Amino acid sequence: MTKITPQPGILEIDLYQGGASHIEGVSNVVKLSSNENPFGPSEAAKDAFRKAGFDLHRYPSTDHRALREAIGEVHGLDPARVICGAGSDEIIAFLCQAYAGPGNEVIHTEHGFAMYRIGALANGATPVEVRERERVTDVDAILAACTDATRLVFIANPNNPTGTMIGEGELTRLADGLPDHVLLVIDGAYAEYVEGYDGGARLVESRENVMMTRTFSKLYGLGGLRVGWGYGPQHVIDVLNRIRGPFNLGQPALVTAEAAVRDTAWAEKCRNDNTRLRAWLAEALAGHGVPSDTSMANFILARFSSREEAEACDEYLKSEGLIVRRVHGYKLPNCLRITVGDEPSCRRVAHAVGQFMGDE
């Protein structure tokens, strides 16, 4: 038997399962399993990507200055307090690497994004799961779970896979109620889908214990390039930059993300289309006896009467060429997460669910 063993905690990590993208023997597949923007990136972003092909022999910048300045300009943030990574997943990994280790605890919510637990275990820390209240983040439960060993609290707002969120007042109460040694991380992967929501930026500006993360994978349609960013207190950014690889983002990703964030008209169009189609899809599914919580993201968490019914519906959707996401791994076995696609996709999935439920 080999004596070569990984660090404690790593073998407790279940391999991450991404959304499926094909169905054996089925053509004309519609993928609604990964919360991708069905309209893709803007023309400006695609043009920037094409032009980047002429400089593939050049190393990218190590400080990501142009992208950080673009983010700062569009969102009204200090570029010096922005850090960029290979998706927001890498920023989450940096935070766990920098602030959590053996003997430390990392809090995440009951139905929170899987990478919080993975990041904790990968660094030898103990993940602590805190209950939600009807699939909504419970601030009191989080505060009650904090101990002397707690180092990080992760919440996604809006949350994945529930689509629910808490307001700025509750976020403020959470930040103010945490012990002095705890860093609150607000994951804003879906923040751009909420009109007027800053993803926690005002909290970051006014406090030393709040960090926020964002991504280009959702609204901006750049999931294939893996670009994310974080905004935090200068003392946290300085720490994270010490462990960030100097070339963690390639030049095509950097220039494409810069073009994407500056194209605010395209972002607004995608947000408005998602809001309209999300409301239509939720109402259509409810009309077939499949309820969902009010979603603030680009997906709907459809609730069925049992796990058996949810899985049977998933199998029926597959037979119709429709791929959605089972979420039993998030302790929601009776649910299916359905990405809000373009209008034909939304109509197709609603019709298929209706057929399954015996309404059509």
Buried (B, 14 or more C-beta within 10 A) or exposed (E): EEEEEEEEBEEEBEEEEEBBEEBEEEEEBBBBBBBBBBBBBBEBBBBBBEEBEEEEEEEBBEEBBBBBBBBBEBBEBEBEBBBBBBBBBBBBBBBBBBBBBEEBBBBBBBBBBBBBBBBBBBBBBBBBBBEBEEBBBBBEBBBEBBEEBBBBBBBBBBBBBBBBBBEEEBBBBBBEBBEEEBBBBBBBBBBBBBEEBBBBBEBBBEBEBBBBBBBBBBBBBBBEBBBBBBBBBEEBBEBBEEEBEEEBBBBBBBBBBBBBBBBEEBBEEBBEBBBEBBBBBBEBBEEBEBEBBEBBBBBBBBBBEEBEBBBEBBEBBBEBBBBBBBBEEBEBBBBBBBBBBBBEBBBBBBBBBBBBBEEE
